[in-house]
Amino acid sequence: MNLPLFYYVLGTPLGVLGLIRWGAWLIRRVPAVMYKPIAGDHRASVAIVVPVYQEDPEILATAIESWLANRVEQVILVVDVSDTTCQDVAARYPVEVIITDVPGKRDALRRGWRAARTELVALVDSDTIWADNVATEVAKPFADPRIGGVGTRQSVYGSTGFLSRITDMFLDHRYFDENASQSRLGRAVSCLSGRTAVYRRHVLLEVEDEFMAETFWGVPCLSGDDKRLTTLTLERGYLTYMQRTAEVWSTFPTRWRVFFRQRLRWARNTWRSDLRALSKGWVWQHPFLAYTMIDKALSGFTLLLGPAFFVLSLLHGNWIFCVVLVAWWQLSRAAKLQPHIRRRPSSFFVVPGYVAVSWVMAFIKIYALVTIRRQRWGTRQVAVENGQVVRTGTDAMPDGVVIPEQNVERMRVPA
């Protein structure tokens, strides 16, 4: 097949870049294959802290029942004062409830871990459902006194359709590749997801002032609490680990608009955290962690070179080259998603959609870098305005609710 000269001028560097990207993936994949969850019989007391804001009542009830089934010492729900529906759900269970009128998730987390009386505190999202053995499994890595935080494996709960399949693929790639390799090499996971992240309580108390006062270029940080807590834990000299035998399920967006807003928020949080970390000395004490941060930052740009070359080929009518490129994407991505496809073989046919969404997410990542100072949740009615965290929706205080001076009312809900 005779190709124009520009194919060689552009295609050769692209091919070299492809080999580099494959090499970068293998550097992660080899230690990921060697990853093993921590075994043993170490036990520790666990409290679950859950910020609750406009959660689906059925999901919340199912989640509470799963936490109680783990026989933890405390389940503490920090419920927004406007959310009377979730307050009613909580009243049906033997849990502790803290009512707050302070907007934002960070203050709710702090109120919760201050109320905990246990060695370990699990920070959990209100839509996250636990397997029966999570409390037992997450305690095992803490046998090592250097471990300050432990993450879990997450899967999609309660939804079907294309977006759910794609999200499930991204999650398996994260927990069988990125987090597994970071756990194996250096025990320094870059982000313990907020859906369920377990910390030593004294570590949370050590870092809470910096956690609450986080700013980026002078703007108070609204989201990114899980990434920030993980980073502060590592900065203090502790290690972080993923315990993949502890599995949890969470709901994920089923609408494109919500999906993209969530991804944009995550991308901004990642840029802020990683750029800050790479500018400090502590991260270079974890060489593999620093490497993965740099690799992740660059991949958003390099990923778009392939589709750009594909469009150029289409415009010049080189159909055979286009077919070869599409076949390569199918086979190469399927190889990288092997742990997921082994679990769900039909996902092999969803790989083209996964590739397309990956390209869109690369654009989102670049846009997130350009708008890195913008602080807005996107899926919650809260934002930073004039340097303050404020409500942006029409939530109002329900009739008859009186908040004391500390903006919090604590109660014990009987069984």
KEKE-3310 file (N, C-alpha, C; in steps of 0.2 Angstrom, whole numbers, plus 5000, padded with zeros to 4 digits):
npx = (5004:5004:5008:5005:5019:5017:5011:5022:5030:5022:5016:5027:5033:5021:5019:5031:5028:5017:5023:5030:5019:5014:5025:5025:5012:5015:5025:5017:5008:5015:5019:5006:5000:5007:5002:4995:4981:4982:4984:4979:4975:4972:4963:4953:4944:4930:4923:4909:4908:4897:4893:4877:4867:4853:4850:4845:4831:4829:4841:4849:4844:4846:4860:4863:4859:4868:4880:4877:4876:4890:4894:4900:4907:4902:4890:4889:4879:4880:4869:4862:4853:4842:4837:4826:4819:4830:4833:4822:4823:4835:4831:4825:4834:4848:4858:4869:4865:4870:4865:4867:4869:4879:4885:4892:4904:4916:4916:4906:4912:4922:4915:4910:4921:4926:4917:4918:4923:4933:4947:4949:4942:4930:4927:4913:4903:4885:4878:4884:4886:4891:4900:4898:4910:4918:4922:4930:4940:4946:4953:4964:4976:4981:4988:5001:5010:5014:5005:4993:4981:4967:4960:4946:4939:4929:4912:4899:4883:4866:4862:4859:4864:4873:4882:4883:4890:4902:4907:4909:4920:4930:4931:4936:4948:4955:4956:4962:4974:4980:4978:4982:4995:5001:4999:5007:5020:5028:5017:5009:4995:4988:4975:4963:4948:4933:4921:4923:4934:4947:4954:4966:4960:4968:4976:4967:4963:4976:4978:4967:4966:4973:4966:4954:4957:4961:4967:4968:4978:4973:4960:4947:4945:4933:4928:4936:4939:4943:4955:4963:4964:4970:4983:4987:4989:4999:5009:5012:5020:5015:5008:4998:4986:4977:4965:4959:4950:4940:4925:4915:4899:4893:4881:4881:4882:4869:4865:4872:4875:4876:4886:4897:4899:4903:4915:4922:4924:4931:4943:4948:4951:4961:4971:4974:4978:4989:4998:5001:5007:5018:5026:5032:5043:5040:5033:5043:5049:5042:5045:5038:5025:5026:5030:5018:5009:5015:5014:5000:4996:5002:4996:4983:4985:4992:4984:4975:4981:4980:4966:4966:4975:4968:4956:4962:4967:4954:4949:4958:4954:4960:4956:4959:4970:4963:4954:4963:4969:4957:4955:4967:4965:4954:4959:4970:4965:4957:4966:4972:4961:4959:4957:4944:4937:4938:4930:4918:4914:4906:4909:4919:4914:4910:4921:4924:4915:4920:4933:4930:4923:4934:4942:4934:4934:4948:4948:4940:4949:4959:4952:4948:4961:4963:4953:4956:4955:4942:4929:4916:4903:4895:4886:4880:4871:4880:4893:4909:4909:4914:4925:4919:4910:4895:4877:4869:4857:4839:4837:4829:4828:4819:4802:4801:4814:4827:4843:4857:4870:4882:4879:4875:4866:4865:4860:4855:4849:4837:4836)
npy = (4994:5010:5025:5042:5054:5061:5052:5045:5054:5059:5047:5039:5045:5044:5030:5027:5034:5026:5014:5018:5022:5009:5003:5011:5006:4993:4994:4997:4986:4974:4974:4975:4963:4956:4960:4957:4955:4960:4947:4938:4940:4952:4963:4977:4991:4999:5013:5020:5034:5044:5057:5064:5069:5073:5059:5045:5037:5023:5018:5023:5016:5003:5003:5007:4995:4986:4991:4990:4976:4972:4973:4984:4996:5009:5018:5033:5045:5060:5072:5083:5098:5101:5089:5081:5069:5059:5060:5054:5041:5037:5036:5024:5015:5008:5019:5033:5050:5066:5082:5094:5111:5116:5119:5108:5095:5092:5098:5090:5077:5080:5082:5070:5061:5066:5063:5049:5035:5025:5015:5014:5024:5023:5032:5035:5035:5040:5032:5020:5002:4989:4973:4959:4956:4967:4976:4967:4964:4976:4980:4972:4976:4986:4980:4983:4995:5006:5009:5021:5023:5014:5008:5002:4989:4994:4993:4994:4998:4993:4998:4998:4997:5007:5017:5012:5000:5005:5013:5002:4996:5005:5006:4993:4993:5003:4997:4985:4988:5002:5005:4993:4991:5002:4999:4987:4992:5001:5004:5015:5022:5033:5039:5036:5031:5041:5034:5023:5024:5020:5026:5028:5034:5044:5049:5056:5066:5072:5078:5087:5101:5106:5099:5105:5118:5119:5127:5132:5141:5152:5150:5143:5125:5115:5102:5085:5079:5066:5063:5073:5070:5057:5062:5070:5061:5053:5063:5064:5054:5041:5026:5020:5009:4997:4986:4973:4963:4968:4973:4985:4992:5005:5018:5025:5039:5039:5047:5056:5070:5072:5062:5068:5080:5075:5068:5079:5087:5077:5077:5090:5090:5080:5086:5097:5091:5083:5091:5100:5090:5085:5096:5096:5089:5077:5067:5062:5053:5042:5034:5027:5031:5045:5043:5037:5048:5058:5051:5049:5063:5066:5057:5061:5070:5063:5053:5058:5060:5048:5047:5059:5057:5047:5053:5061:5052:5047:5058:5058:5047:5035:5020:5007:5009:5015:5005:4995:5003:5004:4991:4988:4997:4990:4977:4981:4988:4979:4970:4977:4978:4966:4959:4964:4959:4946:4944:4949:4943:4948:4962:4963:4967:4980:4987:4997:5008:5011:5015:5027:5035:5037:5045:5057:5059:5063:5075:5082:5082:5090:5102:5103:5106:5119:5126:5126:5133:5134:5131:5121:5110:5103:5091:5093:5105:5116:5127:5137:5153:5170:5166:5159:5144:5140:5137:5133:5130:5129:5124:5124:5128:5116:5118:5122:5118:5120:5126:5124:5135:5130:5125:5112:5098:5084:5067:5052:5038:5027:5009)
npz = (5000:4995:5003:5007:5009:5021:5030:5034:5040:5050:5055:5060:5072:5079:5080:5087:5099:5103:5106:5117:5126:5128:5134:5146:5151:5153:5163:5174:5174:5176:5190:5195:5192:5201:5213:5229:5241:5258:5270:5285:5303:5309:5319:5322:5330:5322:5315:5306:5295:5288:5277:5272:5260:5252:5247:5238:5246:5247:5242:5252:5264:5261:5260:5274:5280:5276:5281:5295:5295:5295:5308:5314:5326:5327:5318:5310:5304:5296:5293:5281:5286:5278:5273:5276:5273:5272:5285:5291:5286:5293:5306:5308:5311:5321:5323:5324:5323:5316:5314:5303:5297:5289:5274:5261:5260:5267:5280:5286:5286:5295:5307:5309:5310:5322:5331:5332:5341:5339:5334:5320:5306:5294:5280:5271:5257:5255:5246:5245:5246:5257:5256:5266:5273:5274:5284:5292:5282:5278:5290:5290:5283:5292:5302:5299:5306:5299:5289:5285:5279:5270:5255:5246:5234:5221:5213:5201:5206:5205:5192:5174:5157:5144:5149:5162:5160:5154:5165:5174:5167:5168:5182:5185:5178:5185:5198:5196:5189:5190:5205:5210:5206:5212:5225:5226:5223:5233:5242:5241:5237:5226:5228:5239:5237:5240:5242:5250:5261:5273:5288:5300:5315:5323:5313:5305:5314:5315:5303:5300:5301:5290:5280:5281:5278:5265:5250:5233:5223:5230:5231:5240:5242:5237:5233:5231:5242:5246:5238:5244:5258:5256:5251:5261:5271:5266:5265:5279:5281:5282:5275:5261:5255:5245:5248:5240:5243:5250:5245:5238:5233:5223:5217:5201:5189:5176:5166:5153:5155:5169:5171:5164:5171:5183:5180:5176:5188:5195:5187:5188:5202:5203:5195:5203:5215:5211:5204:5215:5223:5216:5216:5228:5240:5247:5238:5230:5238:5235:5222:5212:5213:5210:5197:5191:5193:5184:5172:5171:5170:5157:5148:5145:5135:5125:5121:5112:5100:5092:5088:5080:5070:5064:5059:5050:5041:5036:5030:5019:5012:5015:5018:5021:5030:5040:5044:5049:5060:5068:5071:5078:5090:5095:5099:5107:5117:5123:5127:5138:5146:5151:5164:5167:5156:5157:5168:5164:5149:5138:5137:5128:5116:5119:5119:5109:5112:5125:5121:5114:5124:5132:5124:5124:5138:5139:5132:5142:5153:5148:5147:5161:5166:5160:5167:5180:5192:5195:5206:5209:5213:5204:5204:5215:5225:5229:5231:5228:5232:5231:5239:5249:5255:5249:5248:5232:5227:5229:5242:5257:5275:5284:5291:5308:5312:5322:5324:5335:5342:5338:5326:5325:5329:5339:5340:5347:5339:5344:5343)
capx = (5000:5008:5005:5009:5025:5016:5010:5028:5032:5018:5015:5032:5033:5015:5021:5036:5024:5013:5027:5032:5014:5014:5030:5022:5007:5018:5028:5011:5004:5018:5018:4999:4999:5010:4998:4991:4978:4985:4980:4980:4969:4972:4957:4953:4937:4929:4917:4908:4906:4893:4889:4871:4864:4848:4851:4839:4829:4829:4848:4852:4842:4850:4867:4864:4858:4874:4885:4876:4878:4897:4895:4905:4906:4898:4888:4887:4877:4880:4864:4860:4847:4836:4836:4821:4818:4835:4833:4817:4826:4840:4827:4823:4840:4852:4863:4870:4864:4872:4861:4871:4867:4885:4885:4899:4905:4921:4914:4902:4917:4926:4911:4909:4927:4927:4912:4920:4927:4936:4954:4949:4936:4928:4923:4909:4897:4879:4875:4889:4884:4896:4899:4897:4916:4922:4925:4936:4946:4950:4957:4970:4983:4983:4993:5008:5009:5015:4999:4988:4974:4966:4955:4943:4937:4922:4909:4893:4877:4859:4860:4861:4865:4879:4886:4885:4895:4908:4910:4912:4926:4935:4933:4940:4955:4958:4958:4966:4979:4983:4979:4985:5002:5004:5000:5013:5026:5029:5012:5007:4990:4987:4969:4958:4941:4929:4916:4925:4941:4947:4960:4967:4957:4972:4979:4962:4964:4982:4978:4960:4966:4975:4961:4948:4959:4964:4965:4972:4979:4969:4952:4945:4944:4926:4928:4942:4941:4946:4962:4966:4965:4976:4989:4990:4991:5006:5014:5014:5025:5011:5007:4991:4985:4971:4963:4954:4946:4935:4922:4909:4895:4890:4878:4885:4877:4866:4864:4878:4877:4879:4893:4903:4900:4907:4922:4926:4926:4937:4949:4951:4954:4967:4976:4976:4982:4995:5003:5004:5012:5024:5030:5035:5048:5038:5031:5049:5051:5038:5046:5033:5019:5028:5030:5011:5006:5017:5011:4993:4995:5003:4992:4977:4987:4995:4978:4971:4984:4978:4960:4967:4978:4962:4952:4966:4966:4948:4949:4962:4952:4964:4951:4962:4973:4958:4952:4969:4969:4951:4956:4972:4962:4950:4963:4975:4961:4954:4971:4973:4955:4958:4954:4937:4934:4938:4924:4912:4916:4903:4912:4924:4910:4909:4927:4924:4912:4925:4938:4927:4922:4941:4944:4930:4937:4954:4946:4938:4954:4962:4947:4949:4967:4962:4948:4958:4953:4934:4927:4909:4902:4892:4881:4877:4869:4885:4899:4913:4907:4917:4929:4915:4906:4888:4872:4867:4850:4833:4836:4827:4827:4812:4799:4802:4820:4831:4850:4860:4875:4887:4876:4874:4862:4867:4855:4856:4842:4836:4834)
capy = (5000:5016:5030:5049:5055:5064:5047:5042:5060:5059:5040:5036:5047:5041:5023:5027:5036:5020:5009:5021:5021:5002:5002:5014:5002:4987:4996:4997:4980:4969:4974:4974:4956:4953:4962:4952:4958:4958:4942:4938:4940:4958:4966:4984:4994:5003:5017:5022:5041:5045:5063:5062:5075:5071:5053:5041:5034:5016:5016:5024:5011:4997:5004:5007:4988:4983:4993:4986:4969:4971:4973:4989:4999:5015:5021:5040:5049:5067:5073:5090:5100:5102:5083:5077:5062:5054:5059:5049:5034:5035:5035:5017:5011:5010:5023:5040:5055:5072:5086:5100:5116:5119:5116:5105:5088:5092:5099:5084:5072:5081:5081:5063:5058:5069:5059:5042:5032:5019:5016:5016:5027:5022:5038:5031:5039:5038:5027:5014:4996:4985:4966:4957:4956:4973:4978:4963:4964:4983:4980:4968:4980:4990:4976:4986:5002:5012:5010:5026:5023:5008:5008:4995:4988:4996:4991:4998:4995:4995:5001:4995:5002:5008:5021:5008:4996:5009:5014:4996:4994:5010:5004:4987:4995:5006:4992:4979:4991:5008:5005:4987:4992:5007:4995:4983:4995:5007:5005:5022:5023:5040:5041:5031:5034:5043:5029:5019:5025:5019:5029:5028:5040:5049:5052:5061:5072:5076:5082:5090:5108:5107:5097:5110:5125:5118:5131:5131:5148:5157:5149:5137:5119:5112:5095:5082:5077:5059:5064:5078:5066:5053:5065:5072:5055:5051:5068:5063:5048:5035:5022:5019:5002:4995:4979:4972:4958:4972:4975:4989:4994:5012:5020:5030:5042:5035:5052:5059:5077:5071:5059:5072:5084:5071:5067:5086:5088:5073:5079:5096:5088:5077:5091:5101:5087:5080:5097:5102:5085:5085:5102:5095:5084:5070:5063:5059:5047:5036:5035:5024:5036:5051:5041:5037:5055:5061:5047:5051:5069:5066:5053:5064:5074:5059:5049:5062:5060:5043:5049:5065:5054:5043:5058:5064:5046:5047:5064:5057:5041:5029:5016:5001:5011:5016:4998:4993:5007:5002:4984:4989:4999:4985:4972:4983:4990:4973:4967:4981:4977:4958:4957:4965:4955:4939:4944:4950:4943:4952:4968:4964:4971:4987:4991:5003:5013:5013:5019:5033:5039:5038:5051:5062:5061:5066:5082:5085:5082:5096:5108:5104:5110:5126:5129:5122:5137:5134:5127:5120:5103:5100:5087:5095:5112:5119:5130:5142:5160:5175:5163:5155:5138:5142:5133:5137:5128:5132:5121:5129:5125:5114:5122:5120:5116:5125:5124:5128:5139:5126:5123:5105:5094:5077:5063:5045:5035:5020:5003)
capz = (5000:4994:5007:5006:5013:5028:5034:5037:5044:5056:5058:5063:5079:5082:5082:5093:5105:5105:5110:5124:5130:5129:5139:5152:5154:5156:5170:5179:5173:5179:5198:5197:5192:5207:5219:5234:5247:5265:5274:5292:5307:5313:5320:5325:5330:5316:5315:5299:5295:5281:5275:5269:5257:5246:5245:5237:5252:5246:5242:5259:5268:5259:5263:5281:5282:5274:5286:5301:5295:5296:5315:5317:5333:5326:5311:5311:5298:5296:5288:5280:5290:5274:5271:5281:5271:5275:5293:5293:5285:5298:5312:5308:5312:5327:5321:5327:5318:5317:5310:5301:5292:5286:5267:5260:5262:5271:5287:5288:5287:5301:5312:5310:5314:5329:5335:5332:5347:5337:5331:5313:5304:5287:5277:5266:5253:5257:5241:5245:5250:5258:5257:5273:5276:5272:5290:5293:5277:5278:5296:5290:5282:5298:5306:5298:5309:5294:5285:5288:5275:5266:5251:5244:5227:5220:5207:5200:5209:5204:5186:5168:5151:5141:5154:5168:5157:5153:5171:5177:5164:5171:5188:5185:5176:5191:5204:5194:5186:5194:5212:5212:5205:5217:5232:5226:5223:5238:5246:5241:5232:5225:5230:5242:5235:5246:5242:5256:5263:5280:5291:5308:5318:5325:5307:5303:5318:5314:5296:5299:5300:5283:5276:5281:5276:5258:5245:5227:5220:5234:5231:5245:5239:5239:5232:5231:5249:5246:5236:5249:5264:5254:5250:5268:5275:5263:5267:5286:5281:5282:5268:5259:5252:5242:5250:5235:5245:5253:5239:5239:5227:5223:5211:5196:5184:5170:5161:5150:5157:5175:5170:5162:5176:5188:5177:5176:5195:5197:5184:5192:5209:5201:5193:5209:5220:5208:5203:5221:5226:5212:5218:5235:5241:5249:5233:5227:5242:5233:5215:5208:5214:5206:5190:5189:5192:5178:5167:5170:5167:5150:5144:5142:5129:5120:5119:5107:5094:5088:5084:5076:5064:5061:5055:5044:5036:5033:5025:5013:5009:5016:5022:5024:5036:5045:5047:5053:5066:5072:5074:5083:5096:5098:5102:5112:5123:5126:5131:5144:5150:5152:5170:5167:5151:5160:5173:5159:5142:5133:5137:5123:5111:5121:5119:5105:5116:5130:5118:5112:5130:5134:5120:5127:5145:5138:5131:5148:5157:5146:5149:5168:5167:5159:5172:5186:5198:5196:5212:5209:5213:5198:5205:5222:5225:5233:5227:5232:5229:5235:5244:5254:5253:5249:5244:5226:5225:5233:5248:5263:5281:5285:5296:5315:5314:5326:5324:5340:5341:5335:5319:5324:5334:5339:5344:5347:5337:5346:5338)
cpx = (5004:5004:5009:5014:5023:5014:5016:5031:5028:5017:5021:5033:5027:5016:5026:5032:5020:5017:5029:5026:5013:5019:5028:5017:5010:5022:5023:5009:5008:5018:5010:4997:5002:5007:4995:4988:4982:4981:4982:4974:4969:4965:4957:4945:4936:4922:4916:4905:4903:4890:4883:4868:4859:4849:4845:4837:4830:4837:4851:4850:4846:4857:4868:4863:4865:4880:4884:4877:4885:4899:4900:4903:4901:4896:4885:4885:4876:4875:4862:4853:4841:4834:4832:4819:4823:4835:4828:4819:4831:4836:4825:4828:4844:4858:4864:4869:4866:4868:4865:4868:4873:4885:4892:4900:4911:4920:4910:4907:4920:4921:4910:4915:4928:4922:4913:4924:4931:4943:4954:4942:4936:4924:4919:4904:4890:4875:4880:4887:4890:4895:4899:4904:4921:4926:4931:4941:4950:4954:4964:4976:4985:4987:5000:5007:5011:5009:4994:4981:4973:4960:4952:4942:4930:4919:4902:4887:4870:4857:4863:4862:4872:4884:4888:4891:4902:4911:4912:4919:4931:4936:4937:4948:4958:4960:4962:4973:4983:4984:4983:4993:5005:5004:5006:5019:5026:5023:5010:5002:4988:4981:4965:4951:4937:4923:4917:4932:4942:4954:4960:4964:4962:4976:4974:4963:4970:4981:4971:4961:4968:4970:4955:4950:4962:4962:4970:4972:4974:4962:4951:4943:4937:4926:4935:4944:4945:4954:4966:4968:4971:4982:4992:4992:4998:5011:5016:5018:5021:5010:5000:4991:4978:4970:4957:4949:4940:4931:4916:4906:4893:4886:4882:4880:4875:4864:4871:4880:4880:4886:4898:4904:4905:4914:4926:4928:4931:4943:4952:4954:4960:4972:4979:4981:4989:5000:5006:5009:5018:5029:5033:5039:5046:5036:5037:5052:5047:5039:5041:5026:5020:5027:5023:5008:5008:5014:5004:4992:4997:4999:4985:4978:4988:4989:4975:4974:4982:4971:4961:4970:4972:4958:4956:4966:4960:4947:4953:4960:4956:4961:4954:4966:4969:4956:4957:4969:4963:4953:4962:4969:4958:4954:4967:4971:4959:4960:4972:4967:4954:4955:4946:4934:4933:4932:4918:4914:4913:4905:4917:4920:4909:4915:4927:4921:4917:4931:4936:4926:4929:4943:4940:4933:4944:4953:4944:4944:4958:4958:4948:4955:4966:4958:4950:4956:4946:4932:4919:4908:4900:4886:4878:4876:4873:4890:4903:4911:4910:4921:4925:4911:4899:4883:4870:4860:4845:4832:4834:4827:4820:4809:4800:4809:4824:4838:4854:4866:4881:4885:4875:4870:4863:4862:4857:4849:4842:4835:4827)
cpy = (5006:5022:5037:5050:5057:5058:5044:5048:5060:5052:5037:5038:5044:5034:5022:5029:5030:5015:5012:5020:5014:5000:5005:5009:4996:4988:4995:4989:4974:4969:4973:4967:4953:4955:4956:4956:4956:4952:4942:4939:4946:4961:4973:4987:4999:5007:5020:5029:5042:5052:5061:5069:5072:5064:5049:5037:5026:5014:5017:5019:5004:4997:5004:4999:4985:4985:4990:4979:4967:4972:4978:4992:5005:5016:5028:5043:5056:5070:5081:5092:5100:5095:5079:5070:5057:5054:5054:5042:5032:5033:5028:5013:5013:5013:5030:5045:5062:5077:5092:5105:5119:5116:5113:5099:5088:5093:5093:5078:5073:5080:5074:5060:5060:5065:5052:5041:5026:5020:5017:5019:5026:5028:5035:5036:5036:5033:5021:5008:4992:4977:4965:4957:4962:4976:4974:4963:4971:4984:4977:4972:4984:4986:4980:4993:5008:5013:5015:5026:5017:5009:5001:4995:4990:4994:4995:4994:4998:4998:4997:5000:5003:5012:5017:5003:4999:5010:5008:4994:4999:5008:4998:4989:4999:5001:4986:4981:4996:5007:4998:4988:4997:5004:4991:4986:5001:5008:5012:5023:5030:5043:5036:5034:5035:5038:5025:5020:5024:5022:5027:5035:5046:5052:5058:5067:5076:5081:5087:5097:5109:5105:5102:5117:5125:5124:5130:5138:5153:5156:5143:5131:5116:5105:5092:5080:5071:5060:5068:5074:5061:5056:5067:5066:5053:5056:5067:5057:5041:5032:5021:5013:5001:4987:4977:4966:4961:4975:4979:4991:5001:5013:5025:5033:5038:5040:5055:5066:5076:5067:5063:5077:5081:5070:5074:5088:5084:5075:5085:5094:5085:5081:5095:5097:5085:5085:5099:5096:5085:5091:5101:5089:5077:5065:5059:5053:5041:5037:5033:5028:5042:5049:5041:5043:5058:5058:5049:5058:5070:5062:5056:5068:5069:5054:5052:5062:5054:5045:5055:5062:5050:5047:5060:5058:5046:5052:5062:5050:5035:5024:5010:5003:5012:5010:4995:4996:5005:4995:4984:4992:4994:4980:4975:4985:4984:4969:4970:4980:4970:4956:4958:4960:4948:4938:4944:4950:4947:4959:4969:4968:4978:4991:4997:5009:5015:5017:5026:5038:5041:5045:5058:5064:5064:5074:5086:5086:5089:5102:5109:5108:5117:5130:5127:5126:5137:5129:5126:5112:5100:5096:5088:5103:5116:5121:5135:5149:5165:5172:5160:5149:5140:5137:5137:5135:5132:5128:5126:5125:5123:5118:5118:5117:5121:5123:5128:5132:5136:5123:5116:5103:5087:5073:5056:5042:5028:5015:5002)
cpz = (5000:4998:5006:5011:5020:5033:5038:5042:5051:5060:5062:5070:5082:5084:5087:5099:5107:5108:5117:5128:5132:5135:5146:5155:5157:5163:5175:5180:5177:5187:5199:5197:5198:5214:5223:5239:5253:5268:5281:5296:5312:5313:5323:5325:5324:5317:5308:5299:5288:5281:5271:5266:5251:5243:5243:5243:5252:5246:5249:5264:5267:5261:5270:5283:5281:5279:5293:5301:5296:5304:5317:5323:5332:5319:5312:5305:5300:5291:5287:5283:5285:5271:5276:5279:5273:5282:5295:5292:5291:5305:5313:5310:5318:5325:5324:5322:5320:5312:5309:5296:5288:5279:5266:5263:5268:5279:5290:5290:5294:5307:5314:5313:5320:5334:5336:5338:5345:5335:5324:5311:5297:5285:5271:5263:5255:5252:5241:5249:5251:5258:5264:5276:5275:5279:5293:5289:5277:5284:5295:5288:5288:5303:5305:5301:5305:5290:5289:5285:5271:5262:5249:5237:5226:5213:5207:5203:5206:5197:5180:5163:5149:5146:5160:5166:5157:5160:5175:5174:5167:5178:5189:5183:5181:5196:5202:5190:5191:5201:5214:5211:5210:5224:5232:5226:5227:5243:5247:5235:5232:5228:5233:5241:5240:5246:5248:5257:5270:5282:5298:5310:5320:5319:5305:5307:5317:5308:5296:5298:5293:5279:5275:5278:5269:5254:5239:5223:5223:5234:5235:5240:5241:5239:5233:5238:5250:5244:5241:5255:5262:5254:5257:5272:5272:5265:5274:5287:5282:5275:5267:5255:5250:5244:5246:5237:5249:5247:5241:5233:5228:5216:5207:5191:5178:5165:5159:5154:5165:5175:5169:5167:5182:5186:5177:5183:5197:5194:5187:5198:5208:5199:5199:5213:5217:5207:5210:5224:5222:5213:5224:5235:5243:5244:5230:5231:5240:5225:5210:5208:5210:5199:5187:5189:5186:5172:5165:5168:5160:5146:5141:5135:5123:5117:5113:5100:5089:5084:5079:5069:5060:5057:5049:5039:5033:5028:5018:5010:5010:5020:5025:5030:5041:5048:5051:5060:5071:5075:5079:5090:5099:5102:5107:5118:5127:5130:5138:5149:5152:5158:5170:5162:5153:5165:5169:5152:5137:5133:5131:5117:5113:5121:5115:5108:5121:5127:5116:5118:5133:5130:5123:5134:5144:5136:5138:5153:5155:5148:5157:5170:5166:5164:5179:5193:5200:5201:5212:5209:5207:5199:5212:5221:5230:5229:5231:5228:5234:5241:5250:5251:5254:5246:5238:5223:5229:5239:5254:5269:5282:5291:5303:5317:5317:5327:5330:5338:5337:5328:5319:5330:5333:5343:5343:5345:5340:5341:5337)
residu = (MET:ASN:LEU:PRO:LEU:PHE:TYR:TYR:VAL:LEU:GLY:THR:PRO:LEU:GLY:VAL:LEU:GLY:LEU:ILE:ARG:TRP:GLY:ALA:TRP:LEU:ILE:ARG:ARG:VAL:PRO:ALA:VAL:MET:TYR:LYS:PRO:ILE:ALA:GLY:ASP:HIS:ARG:ALA:SER:VAL:ALA:ILE:VAL:VAL:PRO:VAL:TYR:GLN:GLU:ASP:PRO:GLU:ILE:LEU:ALA:THR:ALA:ILE:GLU:SER:TRP:LEU:ALA:ASN:ARG:VAL:GLU:GLN:VAL:ILE:LEU:VAL:VAL:ASP:VAL:SER:ASP:THR:THR:CYS:GLN:ASP:VAL:ALA:ALA:ARG:TYR:PRO:VAL:GLU:VAL:ILE:ILE:THR:ASP:VAL:PRO:GLY:LYS:ARG:ASP:ALA:LEU:ARG:ARG:GLY:TRP:ARG:ALA:ALA:ARG:THR:GLU:LEU:VAL:ALA:LEU:VAL:ASP:SER:ASP:THR:ILE:TRP:ALA:ASP:ASN:VAL:ALA:THR:GLU:VAL:ALA:LYS:PRO:PHE:ALA:ASP:PRO:ARG:ILE:GLY:GLY:VAL:GLY:THR:ARG:GLN:SER:VAL:TYR:GLY:SER:THR:GLY:PHE:LEU:SER:ARG:ILE:THR:ASP:MET:PHE:LEU:ASP:HIS:ARG:TYR:PHE:ASP:GLU:ASN:ALA:SER:GLN:SER:ARG:LEU:GLY:ARG:ALA:VAL:SER:CYS:LEU:SER:GLY:ARG:THR:ALA:VAL:TYR:ARG:ARG:HIS:VAL:LEU:LEU:GLU:VAL:GLU:ASP:GLU:PHE:MET:ALA:GLU:THR:PHE:TRP:GLY:VAL:PRO:CYS:LEU:SER:GLY:ASP:ASP:LYS:ARG:LEU:THR:THR:LEU:THR:LEU:GLU:ARG:GLY:TYR:LEU:THR:TYR:MET:GLN:ARG:THR:ALA:GLU:VAL:TRP:SER:THR:PHE:PRO:THR:ARG:TRP:ARG:VAL:PHE:PHE:ARG:GLN:ARG:LEU:ARG:TRP:ALA:ARG:ASN:THR:TRP:ARG:SER:ASP:LEU:ARG:ALA:LEU:SER:LYS:GLY:TRP:VAL:TRP:GLN:HIS:PRO:PHE:LEU:ALA:TYR:THR:MET:ILE:ASP:LYS:ALA:LEU:SER:GLY:PHE:THR:LEU:LEU:LEU:GLY:PRO:ALA:PHE:PHE:VAL:LEU:SER:LEU:LEU:HIS:GLY:ASN:TRP:ILE:PHE:CYS:VAL:VAL:LEU:VAL:ALA:TRP:TRP:GLN:LEU:SER:ARG:ALA:ALA:LYS:LEU:GLN:PRO:HIS:ILE:ARG:ARG:ARG:PRO:SER:SER:PHE:PHE:VAL:VAL:PRO:GLY:TYR:VAL:ALA:VAL:SER:TRP:VAL:MET:ALA:PHE:ILE:LYS:ILE:TYR:ALA:LEU:VAL:THR:ILE:ARG:ARG:GLN:ARG:TRP:GLY:THR:ARG:GLN:VAL:ALA:VAL:GLU:ASN:GLY:GLN:VAL:VAL:ARG:THR:GLY:THR:ASP:ALA:MET:PRO:ASP:GLY:VAL:VAL:ILE:PRO:GLU:GLN:ASN:VAL:GLU:ARG:MET:ARG:VAL:PRO:ALA)
# end
